[in-house]
Amino acid sequence: MRNAKMKKRSWLAASLYSHLSLWARSLRTLLMMLFMVLIAYMLAQSTAAGMGEYRVHLGEIVFCYANMGFNMVVTSVAVMVMMSELPKRVAYQNYAILRLSRVKWLISLIVFQAILVFVFVALMLALSALFSLSFVTPGGGWSDLERLAEDSNYANAIQLVGEYIRGLHPAAACALASLILYLFWLTLSFLLLLFSLYNLPNFGLMICVSMPLLSITILFESVGITLPSQFATLGAIQAQVYEHKFQYIGKAIAGYVLIDALLIVLIGIRVKRLDVRCGQQE
């Protein structure tokens, strides 16, 4: 039993390492990683300039970043450009499928995508927190509550976070906002993978990149059409309802789970019928 578990872990670990090795060698990946660092830096600097004399704590300012998706449109484009490298079309993929089977190869690819998206979210959280250390003040909790305690007239001013979220600790609120963003990017990455398996990676990239941009390029909101960007971040989801916000957020999470499950089924069907011909050199 123990040998079987070790064998299962070994093939998965080896497959994940091979995906990482092929993906990390791409110049596109390196450039987009640098671009994400610059996004986090510029976001922190613009936030610092807009805070004025407000005292804010690290936990709540990181929540604010995650709540809006770290400049959701630009960051999503960078993530999708990096994810478009998967699966890397090199001769090694033929060897991997023969050694592992199509099902195991697909499992390793899906697990790698899930881990990669998690790393992207964690990286943006860490970078934005690091670049914000210069202007945050020590302490925990919500600074809005502190300002309300000092001045009751602050209730009429524009506040840093919504009242609905203050019942949670900033760390829990940040985790919830990060989960929404993670599910959005994961769904787009699965959709991009599906297009790539149909030999349409560039078309899939165009579709995935256009989803966050639709609310800017085409104003569907004026005619009542729901856009993917309205479910991309926690802030966008909660803005659609005036009450029972957490119930609506829960429904959005359930919707993501169902869509991801459907995409995985479609990807599995495609892989079973796929004639893999990866002839490029590593």
N, C-alpha and C positions, 0 to 999 in steps of 0.2 A: 504493500500500500504506500509506504513512504517513498519507495523507488518510483512508483507511478506518479506521485505528486511532484517529485523532483524532476522527472522527465518532462512533465507538463509545464513546469515553471521554466525549464531550460529552453524548450523550443520557443516559448513566448518571449522570454528575455532576449534570446538571440535574434528573434524577428524584430523586436522593438529596437534593439541596438542597430540592426541593419537599416531600418527605416530612418532612424536618427542620423546615422552616418551619411546616408545618401542625401537626406534633406538638408543637413547642416552644411554640406559642401557647396550648396548653391549660392552664387553671388546675389541672386534675388533675395534669398533668405537673410543674408547678412545686411544688405542695404535696408530691408524693411525693419529688421531688429533695431538698427541705428535710428531709423525714422521714428519708431515707437518711443525710444529714449528721448528724442527731441520733442515729441508730442507731450510726454509727461512733464518735461521741463517747462515748455511754453505754457502748459495748462496751469502749473503751479505758479509761474510768474504772473500770469494774467489774474489768477485768483488773489494773489497777494496784493496786487495793485487795486483790486476791487473791494477788498476788505476794509480799507480805510482804517478807522480807529477801533473797529470791532475786534474783540478778543475771541479767538476760536481755538478749539482743542484739536489735536491731531486726529482722533477717532472720527469726529463729525466731519472734518474737512475731507478725509478720505472717503467717507460715505457720500459726500456731495459729488466727488469725482465719479464714484461708481454709479451713483444715482442717475447721472447724465451720460454714462457710458464712456467716460474719459474723452469727450469730444467724439461721440459715437460714430459719426459719418467717416471721419478721417481714420480713426483707429480701426474700424471695421474693414475699410478698404485695405489697410496695411495687413491685417490678419488674413484676409481672403487671398491677397497676392501671395503671401507665404504658403498658405494651405494649397494653392493651386499646383504646387510642386508634387503633390501626392496623387497617385503613386508614381514615384520616379520611374520613367520609362527607360530602363536599362536592362541589359541582358540578364543581370542577376535575378530579376523578377521571375523569369522563366524557370531558373534553377530553384528558386524558393518555392514556387507553386508545386513543382514536381516533388520536392522533398517533404513539403508540409501537407499538401492537399489544398484545394481551393478554399475549403471552409476555414482551416486554420490560418491560411494567408489572409483571408478577409477579417477574421477575428483580430489578428495582430494589427491590421491596418486601422480598424475601428478603434481598438484600444489605444493605439498610438495617437490618433486624432483627438480622442477624448483627453488624453494626458497633455497633448500639445496645447489644446485650448485652455486647459486648466493652468498651464504654465504661463500662457499669455496673460490671463486675468491676474494671476499672482504677481507677475512681473510688473504690470501696470499699477497694481496696488502698492507694491514695494517702492517703485520708482517715484510715484506721486507722493507717497509718504516721505521719502527721503528728500525730495526737492521742496517739500513744504515745511521742513523743520526750521527754516529760517524765520518764519513769521507766526507759527502757532505758539500758544501759551500752554504751560503745564496744566494738567488737570484732565478729568474725565467728564462724562455726561454731556448734556446739551447746553451750549452757551446761551441759546435763546431763553431757556428757563432761568438762567442766572440774570440775564438782562431784564426779564419780566419781573423777577423778584426785586430788582433795584428800581425799576421804573415801570409803573403800570401802563403808561402811555405807549410803551413799546409794542403793546398788542395791536396798535393801529399802524405800525410800521411794517415794511417788508422784512420778513423773517428768513433766517438762513435755511431752515428745514420745515417741512410740513408738520402740522400738529399731530397728524395721525401716526407718525413714526416715532414720536417722542416716548411712547410707551415702551419701546424697546431700548436696550442698551445700544450705544453707537456701534459696538462690535457686531452685535446681532443684526442691526440694520444694514451694516456694511456687507455682512455675509449674504443677506437676502438680496441686496442690490447686485452683488457679484454673481449670485446664482442665476438671476434673470439674464444678465449679460452673457454668462457662460452658456446658458441654454440657447440663446440667440445665435452666438457664434458657432456653437456645436451643430445646430440645425443647418446653418449656411454651409458649414464644412461638409456635412453629409450630402447636402444637395450638390455641392461642387464635386464631391467624389463620384456621385452618380453620373454626372455629365462626363467626368473624366473617363469613367469606364465605358462610356459610349463613344469614346474618342472625340469628345467635344469639350476639352478643358477650357479653351479660350471663350467659347460661348457660355459655358457654365460660369466662368469668372465674371463675364459681363452681366449675367443675370444676377449673381450674388452681390456684386458691387452696386448694381442699380437699386436693389431693395432698400438700403438705407437712404438712397438719394431721391427716391420717388417723392417724398414729402417736400423736397426742395425744387425739383425740376418740374413736377406736375402736381398742382395743388388739388388732389382728389378730395381733401377734407371739405372743400366747399360744396361738393355734391354728395357727401355722406358715405364715401367709400372708405372702408378700413384698409389701412396700409400695414405692411410688415413692420415698419419703423415705429408704429404705435405700440408694439409689443417688444421692442428691442431693449428697453431699459425700464427699471422700476419707476422712475419718474414719469415716463410716458404712459405706463399702464395705469398707475393710480390716478393720473389726470383725467382719465375717461369716465370716472364715476365720482359722485360726491359723498357717498356713504358706503359702508360695507366694503371698504377698499381691500382689506386683507382677503376677503372671500373672492373678490375679483382677481386678485393676484394669484390665489391658489388655483383658480380655474385656468389662468394663463399658463401656470406651470404644468398643470395636467395636460393642457393642449400641446405644449412643447413635447412632453413625454410621448403622447400619441403620435405626433408628427414624426418624431425621431424614430419611433418603432416602425412606422410605415416606411420611412426612408431606408431603414436597415433591411427590411423585408425586400424592397425593390432592388437594393444593392445586391442582396444575396441571390435573388433570381437572375440578375445580370451576370454575376460572377460565375454561376453554374453554367451559363451559356456562352461565356466569354472565350473567344479565341485569342489567347494572350500571345502577342508578338512584339516583344520588347527587344529591339536589336541594337540600341545605342550602347556605346561603351561607357563604363563608369567614369 
